[in-house]
Amino acid sequence: MATAKQAVEIVDAVLRIPDGTSRWHADRLRADGLLPSTPGRPDQLAAKHVALLLLAVLTGLPALSSAPMIAEYAALRPMTGGGTLAETLAKFIESPGDFFELRVDQHAPGATITYRGSDHGMRVETFASPIHYPRPAFDRIAVLGADGMIRLSAALADAPPVRLGPHRGFERYRRMEYAIKF
C-alpha cells in the first residue's frame, strides 16, 4: 500500500481531478481524526483510510464532505445486513476483481455498490441512512466505475517504497569529499 502522500497523488491522478483536491480532503479528515497523522514518519495507509479519502472526494462540496458527514457515510450499513460502507469499499480497494460500480449520493448519505457475487451473478448492495434527509428535486450522484477502481488499486499496490535517511544526492557528493581528502 501507499503512504498518505502517495495515496493523495494517486487518487488525484486516477480520478483526473485537479492536483491538491485530495490533499485538501485528507487534511480535513486528518484534522478530525479520521485519517492517521504520522508527521515525519511515512507509514502506509490502510485500505479503510483510502476508502474514507475516496468517499470524501466523491461527495465533493465542502459542506457535504465534512468529517462528520464522511464518518456518517462510512458507517452506513447495507439494507440486507453486512459490513459498513468503508469496510466493503476497503475490501474492493484491496482486490477489485469483482467490483463493477460505486454510486455515491451527494445530497444525503447513501451509496450503492454493484459487484459480481460468489455465484457469478451481479449483486447490488444499497447503503442508506435510517434518518430521512430532505432532498432537492434533482439528483447529484458521483460514479466510480470498474476501470477507475482497478487503476486505483493497482497504483496503490505498486507505489514505490519510501526511502528513509539522507538524500541520495548528498551521498554522491560525500563520496567525492572522502576521495579528495588532503
N, CA, C and O of each residue as an XYZ file, in Angstrom:
728
protein
N       0.840     -1.191      0.000
C       0.000      0.000      0.000
C       0.881      1.250      0.000
O       2.083      1.188      0.259
N       0.266      2.347     -0.289
C       0.966      3.611     -0.416
C       0.917      4.394      0.895
O       0.097      4.125      1.773
N       1.812      5.362      0.999
C       1.778      6.273      2.138
C       0.663      7.290      1.892
O       0.045      7.294      0.828
N       0.410      8.145      2.876
C      -0.668      9.120      2.739
C      -0.400     10.086      1.584
O      -1.304     10.396      0.809
N       0.829     10.556      1.470
C       1.165     11.487      0.390
C       1.017     10.822     -0.974
O       0.484     11.426     -1.905
N       1.483      9.589     -1.097
C       1.353      8.864     -2.352
C      -0.112      8.583     -2.677
O      -0.525      8.705     -3.830
N      -0.900      8.207     -1.666
C      -2.317      7.895     -1.884
C      -3.076      9.117     -2.384
O      -3.939      9.002     -3.255
N      -2.760     10.280     -1.840
C      -3.419     11.512     -2.271
C      -3.087     11.800     -3.735
O      -3.974     12.150     -4.514
N      -1.825     11.654     -4.108
C      -1.427     11.891     -5.503
C      -2.070     10.864     -6.441
O      -2.478     11.203     -7.552
N      -2.157      9.625     -5.993
C      -2.751      8.568     -6.816
C      -4.243      8.814     -7.029
O      -4.738      8.657     -8.145
N      -4.959      9.194     -5.985
C      -6.402      9.462     -6.111
C      -6.625     10.627     -7.076
O      -7.524     10.565     -7.915
N      -5.819     11.688     -6.968
C      -5.935     12.817     -7.898
C      -5.703     12.367     -9.341
O      -6.439     12.763    -10.245
N      -4.679     11.539     -9.552
C      -4.343     11.112    -10.911
C      -5.385     10.159    -11.487
O      -5.772     10.290    -12.649
N      -5.839      9.207    -10.686
C      -6.787      8.206    -11.192
C      -8.156      8.814    -11.472
O      -8.785      8.481    -12.476
N      -8.619      9.695    -10.605
C      -9.930     10.317    -10.805
C      -9.869     11.520    -11.740
O     -10.903     12.093    -12.086
N      -8.663     11.903    -12.150
C      -8.446     13.037    -13.057
C      -9.057     14.314    -12.506
O      -9.803     15.009    -13.196
N      -8.738     14.611    -11.271
C      -9.194     15.850    -10.649
C      -7.973     16.747    -10.449
O      -6.847     16.251    -10.487
N      -8.159     18.037    -10.241
C      -7.011     18.941    -10.090
C      -6.107     18.525     -8.928
O      -6.576     18.059     -7.889
N      -4.800     18.705     -9.131
C      -3.838     18.371     -8.084
C      -4.150     19.161     -6.818
O      -4.458     20.351     -6.878
N      -4.069     18.503     -5.695
C      -4.307     19.144     -4.411
C      -5.716     18.966     -3.885
O      -5.969     19.253     -2.715
N      -6.640     18.502     -4.708
C      -8.015     18.324     -4.248
C      -8.079     17.261     -3.158
O      -8.693     17.474     -2.113
N      -7.454     16.134     -3.401
C      -7.455     15.057     -2.407
C      -6.662     15.455     -1.174
O      -7.010     15.061     -0.061
N      -5.603     16.229     -1.355
C      -4.808     16.700     -0.216
C      -5.675     17.534      0.715
O      -5.586     17.408      1.937
N      -6.522     18.393      0.129
C      -7.393     19.233      0.934
C      -8.364     18.373      1.743
O      -8.571     18.619      2.931
N      -8.957     17.367      1.102
C      -9.874     16.470      1.810
C      -9.128     15.668      2.873
O      -9.639     15.484      3.978
N      -7.932     15.192      2.554
C      -7.146     14.412      3.522
C      -6.784     15.254      4.738
O      -6.826     14.763      5.866
N      -6.430     16.516      4.520
C      -6.093     17.390      5.651
C      -7.300     17.608      6.559
O      -7.162     17.645      7.782
N      -8.482     17.751      5.961
C      -9.700     17.921      6.770
C     -10.010     16.653      7.566
O     -10.376     16.725      8.739
N      -9.862     15.497      6.925
C     -10.127     14.237      7.636
C      -9.082     13.981      8.713
O      -9.406     13.468      9.784
N      -7.837     14.333      8.440
C      -6.761     14.148      9.419
C      -6.960     15.068     10.627
O      -6.690     14.671     11.761
N      -7.433     16.295     10.384
C      -7.664     17.241     11.477
C      -8.757     16.746     12.421
O      -8.715     17.034     13.617
N      -9.721     16.014     11.905
C     -10.805     15.489     12.737
C     -10.556     14.065     13.217
O     -11.425     13.470     13.854
N      -9.386     13.511     12.924
C      -9.006     12.213     13.465
C      -9.484     11.003     12.676
O      -9.378      9.878     13.163
N     -10.003     11.202     11.474
C     -10.447     10.058     10.678
C      -9.301      9.405      9.913
O      -9.362      8.213      9.612
N      -8.263     10.164      9.597
C      -7.056      9.616      8.970
C      -5.915      9.693      9.974
O      -5.847     10.650     10.745
N      -5.018      8.713      9.985
C      -3.916      8.754     10.943
C      -2.938      9.875     10.601
O      -2.679     10.161      9.432
N      -2.411     10.490     11.630
C      -1.431     11.554     11.461
C      -0.082     11.054     11.964
O       0.096     10.824     13.161
N       0.858     10.889     11.055
C       2.192     10.407     11.422
C       3.236     11.371     10.858
O       3.882     11.058      9.858
N       3.410     12.535     11.482
C       4.354     13.505     10.937
C       5.789     12.997     11.003
O       6.239     12.503     12.037
N       6.501     13.125      9.886
C       7.905     12.727      9.837
C       8.131     11.244      9.667
O       9.273     10.803      9.532
N       7.076     10.472      9.672
C       7.212      9.018      9.542
C       6.250      8.545      8.449
O       5.042      8.505      8.681
N       6.747      8.191      7.278
C       5.850      7.815      6.177
C       5.293      6.408      6.328
O       5.820      5.464      5.740
N       4.240      6.264      7.106
C       3.592      4.960      7.283
C       2.622      4.698      6.141
O       2.095      5.621      5.521
N       2.402      3.413      5.881
C       1.449      3.046      4.833
C       0.026      3.283      5.322
O      -0.289      3.101      6.498
N      -0.808      3.687      4.398
C      -2.204      3.950      4.698
C      -3.004      2.669      4.510
O      -2.828      1.973      3.511
N      -3.872      2.352      5.448
C      -4.715      1.154      5.331
C      -5.790      1.385      4.271
O      -6.120      2.525      3.945
N      -6.323      0.304      3.745
C      -7.344      0.400      2.701
C      -8.594      1.107      3.217
O      -9.277      1.785      2.448
N      -8.905      0.961      4.503
C     -10.078      1.638      5.061
C      -9.897      3.155      5.032
O     -10.856      3.892      4.804
N      -8.668      3.622      5.262
C      -8.409      5.059      5.227
C      -8.460      5.591      3.791
O      -8.908      6.714      3.560
N      -8.004      4.792      2.836
C      -8.121      5.186      1.427
C      -9.601      5.248      1.046
O     -10.002      6.117      0.273
N     -10.410      4.339      1.578
C     -11.849      4.357      1.313
C     -12.482      5.643      1.858
O     -13.341      6.230      1.200
N     -12.072      6.081      3.036
C     -12.580      7.336      3.603
C     -12.191      8.516      2.722
O     -13.009      9.401      2.470
N     -10.950      8.531      2.256
C     -10.498      9.602      1.375
C     -11.285      9.590      0.069
O     -11.668     10.646     -0.435
N     -11.525      8.419     -0.473
C     -12.288      8.292     -1.713
C     -13.724      8.783     -1.528
O     -14.265      9.458     -2.405
N     -14.340      8.452     -0.402
C     -15.695      8.940     -0.118
C     -15.717     10.461      0.005
O     -16.646     11.110     -0.475
N     -14.692     11.033      0.649
C     -14.636     12.488      0.801
C     -14.514     13.168     -0.559
O     -15.155     14.191     -0.796
N     -13.704     12.615     -1.445
C     -13.530     13.203     -2.769
C     -14.808     13.048     -3.594
O     -15.197     13.971     -4.310
N     -15.459     11.899     -3.500
C     -16.656     11.663     -4.304
C     -17.866     12.468     -3.838
O     -18.736     12.790     -4.647
N     -17.936     12.796     -2.555
C     -19.065     13.608     -2.100
C     -18.926     15.042     -2.547
O     -19.930     15.727     -2.741
N     -17.707     15.515     -2.715
C     -17.498     16.781     -3.398
C     -17.499     18.024     -2.560
O     -16.464     18.376     -1.994
N     -18.610     18.703     -2.454
C     -18.675     20.038     -1.876
C     -18.216     20.060     -0.426
O     -18.415     19.085      0.299
N     -17.596     21.172      0.014
C     -17.084     21.246      1.387
C     -18.135     20.980      2.457
O     -17.843     20.324      3.457
N     -19.347     21.476      2.264
C     -20.381     21.250      3.282
C     -20.753     19.778      3.367
O     -21.087     19.277      4.441
N     -20.695     19.080      2.226
C     -21.084     17.676      2.215
C     -19.923     16.745      2.536
O     -20.138     15.594      2.915
N     -18.688     17.235      2.387
C     -17.534     16.380      2.644
C     -16.892     16.687      3.984
O     -15.708     16.411      4.178
N     -17.649     17.250      4.910
C     -17.111     17.497      6.240
C     -16.854     16.158      6.926
O     -17.464     15.147      6.580
N     -15.958     16.160      7.890
C     -15.575     14.911      8.542
C     -16.754     14.193      9.200
O     -16.852     12.973      9.068
N     -17.655     14.890      9.903
C     -18.802     14.158     10.469
C     -19.682     13.514      9.397
O     -20.215     12.424      9.603
N     -19.834     14.185      8.257
C     -20.648     13.621      7.184
C     -19.949     12.416      6.561
O     -20.608     11.431      6.226
N     -18.632     12.474      6.400
C     -17.881     11.346      5.844
C     -17.927     10.176      6.825
O     -18.023      9.023      6.405
N     -17.861     10.459      8.121
C     -17.981      9.393      9.118
C     -19.359      8.741      9.033
O     -19.497      7.532      9.219
N     -20.382      9.560      8.748
C     -21.734      9.006      8.590
C     -21.820      8.132      7.329
O     -22.420      7.057      7.356
N     -21.219      8.596      6.231
C     -21.167      7.779      5.010
C     -20.452      6.463      5.289
O     -20.928      5.401      4.889
N     -19.313      6.527      5.970
C     -18.507      5.331      6.218
C     -19.236      4.323      7.104
O     -19.024      3.118      6.973
N     -20.083      4.802      7.993
C     -20.779      3.920      8.930
C     -22.084      3.358      8.360
O     -22.755      2.578      9.036
N     -22.453      3.729      7.152
C     -23.692      3.204      6.563
C     -23.614      1.690      6.424
O     -22.577      1.136      6.059
N     -24.721      1.040      6.720
C     -24.800     -0.415      6.571
C     -25.774     -0.746      5.448
O     -26.728     -0.004      5.211
N     -25.534     -1.866      4.754
C     -26.467     -2.225      3.679
C     -27.838     -2.609      4.238
O     -27.957     -3.062      5.376
N     -28.841     -2.421      3.433
C     -30.201     -2.734      3.869
C     -30.390     -4.216      4.127
O     -31.269     -4.596      4.901
N     -29.581     -5.068      3.491
C     -29.702     -6.511      3.675
C     -28.808     -7.027      4.799
O     -28.805     -8.224      5.084
N     -28.054     -6.141      5.437
C     -27.147     -6.538      6.507
C     -25.748     -6.784      5.967
O     -25.565     -7.090      4.788
N     -24.776     -6.648      6.835
C     -23.398     -6.852      6.420
C     -22.501     -5.757      6.969
O     -22.878     -5.019      7.879
N     -21.302     -5.668      6.395
C     -20.316     -4.693      6.856
C     -20.667     -3.273      6.445
O     -21.571     -3.047      5.640
N     -19.940     -2.327      7.008
C     -20.180     -0.923      6.713
C     -19.682     -0.588      5.311
O     -18.996     -1.387      4.673
N     -20.035      0.590      4.850
C     -19.620      1.031      3.525
C     -18.099      1.132      3.441
O     -17.513      0.728      2.437
N     -17.456      1.660      4.470
C     -15.996      1.795      4.457
C     -15.316      0.425      4.414
O     -14.334      0.247      3.692
N     -15.823     -0.536      5.173
C     -15.240     -1.884      5.164
C     -15.426     -2.561      3.809
O     -14.505     -3.199      3.299
N     -16.615     -2.424      3.227
C     -16.886     -3.037      1.934
C     -16.033     -2.402      0.844
O     -15.490     -3.101     -0.012
N     -15.917     -1.089      0.873
C     -15.100     -0.385     -0.112
C     -13.624     -0.733      0.054
O     -12.906     -0.865     -0.937
N     -13.165     -0.882      1.295
C     -11.766     -1.267      1.555
C     -11.474     -2.655      0.992
O     -10.386     -2.905      0.473
N     -12.446     -3.549      1.098
C     -12.271     -4.894      0.540
C     -12.081     -4.834     -0.974
O     -11.261     -5.564     -1.529
N     -12.838     -3.964     -1.637
C     -12.708     -3.840     -3.089
C     -11.460     -3.060     -3.492
O     -10.948     -3.252     -4.595
N     -10.964     -2.185     -2.623
C      -9.704     -1.491     -2.918
C      -8.553     -2.485     -2.875
O      -7.625     -2.397     -3.680
N      -8.606     -3.421     -1.948
C      -7.536     -4.423     -1.844
C      -7.583     -5.421     -2.996
O      -6.535     -5.807     -3.514
N      -8.771     -5.844     -3.405
C      -8.890     -6.781     -4.536
C     -10.128     -6.403     -5.359
O     -11.242     -6.824     -5.048
N      -9.918     -5.604     -6.412
C     -11.058     -5.073     -7.167
C     -11.572     -5.978     -8.279
O     -12.336     -5.516     -9.126
N     -11.186     -7.238     -8.307
C     -11.549     -8.117     -9.414
C     -13.035     -8.255     -9.654
O     -13.450     -8.367    -10.807
N     -13.856     -8.253     -8.617
C     -15.299     -8.446     -8.773
C     -16.084     -7.141     -8.724
O     -17.310     -7.153     -8.837
N     -15.402     -6.033     -8.560
C     -16.059     -4.728     -8.444
C     -16.588     -4.281     -9.797
O     -15.936     -4.488    -10.821
N     -17.789     -3.659     -9.806
C     -18.352     -3.142    -11.046
C     -18.574     -1.633    -10.990
O     -18.172     -0.912    -11.903
N     -19.220     -1.147     -9.911
C     -19.536      0.280     -9.876
C     -19.851      0.733     -8.457
O     -20.442     -0.005     -7.669
N     -19.446      1.959     -8.149
C     -19.803      2.618     -6.888
C     -20.542      3.897     -7.243
O     -20.052      4.709     -8.028
N     -21.727      4.075     -6.660
C     -22.502      5.299     -6.839
C     -22.703      5.917     -5.465
O     -23.213      5.271     -4.549
N     -22.296      7.177     -5.331
C     -22.420      7.887     -4.063
C     -23.381      9.046     -4.253
O     -23.179      9.891     -5.125
N     -24.424      9.084     -3.438
C     -25.381     10.181     -3.462
C     -24.741     11.364     -2.745
O     -24.286     11.232     -1.609
N     -24.705     12.512     -3.402
C     -24.024     13.658     -2.827
C     -24.930     14.556     -2.002
O     -24.442     15.489     -1.363
N     -26.233     14.305     -1.996
C     -27.132     15.153     -1.214
C     -27.430     14.576      0.163
O     -27.573     15.329      1.126
N     -27.525     13.286      0.270
C     -27.835     12.640      1.537
C     -26.995     11.374      1.631
O     -26.697     10.764      0.604
N     -26.604     10.962      2.833
C     -25.771      9.755      2.948
C     -26.457      8.531      2.352
O     -27.473      8.052      2.855
N     -25.878      8.052      1.283
C     -26.385      6.868      0.611
C     -25.433      6.479     -0.503
O     -24.805      7.340     -1.119
N     -25.325      5.196     -0.762
C     -24.451      4.702     -1.820
C     -24.916      3.325     -2.255
O     -25.611      2.625     -1.518
N     -24.523      2.947     -3.464
C     -24.745      1.585     -3.933
C     -23.438      1.065     -4.519
O     -22.701      1.794     -5.183
N     -23.171     -0.198     -4.260
C     -22.015     -0.862     -4.833
C     -22.541     -2.049     -5.641
O     -23.283     -2.885     -5.127
N     -22.149     -2.109     -6.900
C     -22.510     -3.224     -7.766
C     -21.271     -4.072     -7.965
O     -20.206     -3.549     -8.291
N     -21.398     -5.364     -7.773
C     -20.253     -6.271     -7.883
C     -20.725     -7.653     -8.316
O     -21.921     -7.944     -8.343
N     -19.755     -8.491     -8.653
C     -20.073     -9.873     -9.031
C     -20.068    -10.717     -7.761
O     -19.094    -10.723     -7.009
N     -21.163    -11.424     -7.535
C     -21.310    -12.253     -6.351
C     -20.580    -13.580     -6.477
O     -19.953    -13.863     -7.498
N     -20.668    -14.384     -5.439
C     -19.989    -15.683     -5.429
C     -20.582    -16.648     -6.461
O     -19.904    -17.577     -6.901
N     -21.852    -16.433     -6.850
C     -22.462    -17.279     -7.878
C     -22.274    -16.699     -9.285
O     -22.923    -17.145    -10.231
N     -21.386    -15.706     -9.422
C     -21.048    -15.029    -10.675
C     -22.191    -14.194    -11.240
O     -22.156    -13.800    -12.406
N     -23.186    -13.927    -10.436
C     -24.270    -13.033    -10.842
C     -24.003    -11.639    -10.298
O     -23.211    -11.479     -9.370
N     -24.644    -10.641    -10.856
C     -24.462     -9.258    -10.403
C     -25.240     -9.028     -9.114
O     -26.412     -9.391     -9.010
N     -24.591     -8.433     -8.156
C     -25.202     -8.090     -6.865
C     -25.142     -6.578     -6.673
O     -24.195     -5.924     -7.110
N     -26.146     -6.038     -6.027
C     -26.183     -4.613     -5.709
C     -26.412     -4.471     -4.216
O     -27.422     -4.930     -3.683
N     -25.463     -3.832     -3.550
C     -25.608     -3.527     -2.118
C     -26.012     -2.065     -2.012
O     -25.322     -1.194     -2.542
N     -27.110     -1.786     -1.341
C     -27.586     -0.421     -1.161
C     -27.334     -0.001      0.273
O     -27.826     -0.623      1.214
N     -26.568      1.056      0.426
C     -26.236      1.597      1.746
C     -27.038      2.878      1.919
O     -26.870      3.825      1.150
N     -27.905      2.914      2.919
C     -28.756      4.081      3.125
C     -28.820      4.418      4.607
O     -28.654      3.554      5.468
N     -29.061      5.674      4.878
C     -29.168      6.141      6.247
C     -30.582      5.875      6.773
O     -31.551      6.038      6.032
N     -30.711      5.472      8.023
C     -32.060      5.278      8.575
C     -32.784      6.608      8.807
O     -34.007      6.635      8.946
N     -32.030      7.703      8.847
C     -32.620      9.034      9.037
C     -32.980      9.599      7.666
O     -32.174      9.532      6.737
N     -34.171     10.147      7.534
C     -34.592     10.725      6.259
C     -34.045     12.145      6.146
O     -34.252     12.975      7.032
N     -33.351     12.409      5.055
C     -32.819     13.741      4.783
C     -33.662     14.399      3.696
O     -34.074     13.731      2.749
N     -33.925     15.709      3.820
C     -34.661     16.381      2.744
C     -33.814     16.401      1.477
O     -32.601     16.604      1.527
N     -34.468     16.188      0.350
C     -33.751     16.109     -0.927
C     -34.284     17.146     -1.903
O     -35.476     17.455     -1.896
N     -33.414     17.677     -2.733
C     -33.909     18.582     -3.782
C     -34.587     17.779     -4.893
O     -34.631     16.549     -4.846
N     -35.105     18.479     -5.876
C     -35.834     17.820     -6.959
C     -34.911     17.124     -7.953
O     -35.384     16.372     -8.805
N     -33.606     17.359     -7.863
C     -32.680     16.735     -8.801
C     -31.707     15.827     -8.036
O     -31.516     15.965     -6.828
N     -31.116     14.921     -8.763
C     -30.132     14.001     -8.175
C     -28.726     14.493     -8.472
O     -28.466     15.105     -9.508
N     -27.846     14.217     -7.559
C     -26.427     14.510     -7.773
C     -25.668     13.285     -7.286
O     -25.517     13.071     -6.084
N     -25.198     12.492     -8.227
C     -24.577     11.212     -7.906
C     -23.196     11.150     -8.533
O     -23.035     11.456     -9.714
N     -22.201     10.756     -7.753
C     -20.850     10.526     -8.267
C     -20.701      9.031     -8.524
O     -21.101      8.208     -7.701
N     -20.122      8.690     -9.670
C     -19.984      7.292    -10.077
C     -18.509      6.972    -10.274
O     -17.788      7.701    -10.956
N     -18.073      5.878     -9.670
C     -16.722      5.356     -9.888
C     -16.879      3.983    -10.520
O     -17.436      3.068     -9.913
N     -16.385      3.849    -11.738
C     -16.528      2.595    -12.477
C     -15.446      1.590    -12.138
O     -14.560      1.847    -11.323
N     -15.542      0.440    -12.783
C     -14.601     -0.649    -12.520
C     -13.186     -0.296    -12.952
O     -12.228     -0.632    -12.256
N     -13.040      0.376    -14.088
C     -11.685      0.699    -14.544
C     -10.997      1.668    -13.594
O      -9.796      1.548    -13.351
N     -11.743      2.626    -13.056
C     -11.169      3.551    -12.084
C     -10.725      2.845    -10.808
O      -9.660      3.140    -10.266
N     -11.545      1.912    -10.332
C     -11.184      1.176     -9.117
C      -9.978      0.269     -9.357
O      -9.108      0.148     -8.495
N      -9.926     -0.364    -10.520
C      -8.791     -1.245    -10.826
C      -7.510     -0.435    -10.947
O      -6.470     -0.848    -10.435
N      -7.568      0.727    -11.624
C      -6.378      1.575    -11.733
C      -5.957      2.098    -10.365
O      -4.764      2.164    -10.069
N      -6.927      2.471     -9.525
C      -6.619      2.953     -8.180
C      -5.956      1.864     -7.357
O      -4.938      2.107     -6.709
N      -6.515      0.685     -7.376
C      -5.965     -0.432     -6.605
C      -4.564     -0.799     -7.076
O      -3.675     -1.034     -6.257
N      -4.362     -0.850     -8.387
C      -3.043     -1.200     -8.929
C      -2.012     -0.128     -8.592
O      -0.875     -0.452     -8.246
N      -2.392      1.131     -8.689
C      -1.458      2.212     -8.379
C      -1.100      2.226     -6.893
O       0.048      2.492     -6.535
N      -2.068      1.943     -6.033
C      -1.781      1.893     -4.595
C      -0.863      0.719     -4.259
O       0.036      0.844     -3.427
N      -1.093     -0.416     -4.907
C      -0.267     -1.597     -4.643
C       1.148     -1.434     -5.196
O       2.100     -1.960     -4.620
N       1.293     -0.708     -6.309
C       2.598     -0.551     -6.954
C       3.337      0.708     -6.528
O       4.350      1.058     -7.134
N       2.859      1.390     -5.510
C       3.531      2.611     -5.055
C       4.944      2.267     -4.596
O       5.144      1.293     -3.871
N       5.926      3.068     -5.019
C       7.304      2.764     -4.629
C       7.501      2.953     -3.133
O       6.873      3.820     -2.525
N       8.371      2.143     -2.538
C       8.623      2.313     -1.112
C       9.328      3.642     -0.848
O      10.100      4.130     -1.673
N       9.049      4.201      0.295
C       9.652      5.473      0.662
C      11.025      5.208      1.243
O      11.185      4.364      2.125
N      12.001      5.924      0.751
C      13.373      5.757      1.218
C      13.597      6.709      2.382
O      13.398      7.917      2.252
N      14.006      6.169      3.509
C      14.303      6.983      4.679
C      15.795      7.268      4.726
O      16.595      6.517      4.167
N      16.163      8.333      5.380
C      17.571      8.655      5.527
C      17.952      9.845      4.677
O      17.090     10.537      4.135
N      19.258     10.082      4.561
C      19.700     11.254      3.809
C      19.397     11.115      2.324
O      19.253     10.010      1.800
N      19.307     12.243      1.675
C      19.014     12.283      0.248
C      20.157     11.660     -0.550
O      21.321     11.812     -0.180
N      19.841     10.967     -1.630
C      20.855     10.263     -2.415
C      21.871     11.220     -3.025
O      23.043     10.870     -3.163
N      21.446     12.403     -3.384
C      22.370     13.374     -3.973
C      23.490     13.736     -3.022
O      24.635     13.919     -3.436
N      23.156     13.840     -1.741
C      24.182     14.161     -0.750
C      25.205     13.042     -0.643
O      26.394     13.306     -0.466
N      24.762     11.814     -0.746
C      25.686     10.683     -0.654
C      26.682     10.698     -1.809
O      27.850     10.352     -1.628
N      26.232     11.091     -2.979
C      27.122     11.117     -4.136
C      28.253     12.114     -3.908
O      29.410     11.802     -4.189
N      27.945     13.295     -3.409
C      28.995     14.287     -3.180
C      29.846     13.944     -1.967
O      31.022     14.303     -1.906
N      29.262     13.263     -1.019
C      30.023     12.876      0.168
C      31.136     11.910     -0.223
O      32.235     11.990      0.326
N      30.877     11.002     -1.156
C      31.915     10.082     -1.600
C      33.071     10.836     -2.223
O      34.225     10.447     -2.045
N      32.787     11.917     -2.958
C      33.861     12.722     -3.549
C      34.690     13.391     -2.472
O      35.911     13.490     -2.592
N      34.021     13.857     -1.404
C      34.756     14.510     -0.326
C      35.738     13.549      0.317
O      36.858     13.938      0.647
N      35.332     12.292      0.500
C      36.226     11.324      1.098
C      37.374     10.974      0.142
O      38.481     10.692      0.600
N      37.139     10.986     -1.147
C      38.173     10.660     -2.118
C      39.181     11.785     -2.283
O      40.323     11.523     -2.663
N      38.797     13.037     -2.009
C      39.679     14.170     -2.245
C      40.333     14.658     -0.962
O      40.923     15.739     -0.973
N      40.265     13.948      0.103
C      40.867     14.396      1.369
C      42.362     14.630      1.171
O      43.043     13.841      0.515
N      42.860     15.716      1.743
C      44.286     16.035      1.642
C      44.996     15.713      2.932
O      46.206     15.915      3.037
